[in-house]
């Protein structure tokens, strides 16, 4: 359970509790398996910077201990704590499957509301669609239309830059953190009162700069939210509010009622209840009236022939598509199709007719 490469031979009650827990659960203390210098074994340093102790350990199941390749302490990363970071190297074979990765694009909303940008997009997409020849193959024809829309949108509408949540983090913060880390390394290499005081001073300065930057950024964002609410910009208002929402959503409770109205809370009972419900719902015997009505409906479907849609119907449906909805796998939002001129809409109409005939 414990091997020879530990920083101390005598432990207190907390160490005994860890050993008892490992024995009860068939685990081993992997942080005592590997030989390192004492400075790379200790995980905690006392406030007087003289006492180094190993109080953070890595426990793993006995049958999985071959996976652990190395355990050691890293003194370089600065966590602003009296504990050091513990690095564990784990080697395990994982079964992976090759999946085609599709990078999702987020179109620039501001350009979509710019009449000049939309005019340029309309011209380019209609030029591209007009220069293409119609193909009888439905899939290939849609790929050509899709390519024309995406290429025109990338050149004019362009994509939205990645959202930066820590906008307050600037060069001044980076420089303060860098100076703090340099002072900490000096303190670790040569422990004197002067190096300790220098590190504490740099740490205080860096904390103050980052706190003030974040406070100033937060006040500006609140003012922007209030301004969006005053201008009744509902979409922007809720989008900015969502950035500050950090509460986790509660998990869904698995509850159900039985035939007598009693609430079932156990997972197996709930599953059995749903199984019984669907067996009754799907395996009912059909009455003669129901059988006759289904037969009449089938005859009605065979007799009625629905005509293909007209161009005006397709155009009206395209214009009624709702904005600000998430796109599908083709990454084409509804506004890119709605803003297309007659050539694009007519090309989509012809594609629908090919699908209708097949």
PyMOL commands that set and color helices and strands:
alter all, ss='L'
color gray80, all
select helices_A, chain A and resi 13-24+30-32+38-40+62-67+109-112+115-131+138-156+171-189+193-230+234-243+267-282+288-303+311-319+334-338+342-357
alter helices_A, ss='H'
color red, helices_A
select strands_A, chain A and resi 27-29+44-45+52-53+59-61+68-74+85-90+256-257+263-264
alter strands_A, ss='S'
color yellow, strands_A
deselect
rebuild
show_as cartoon
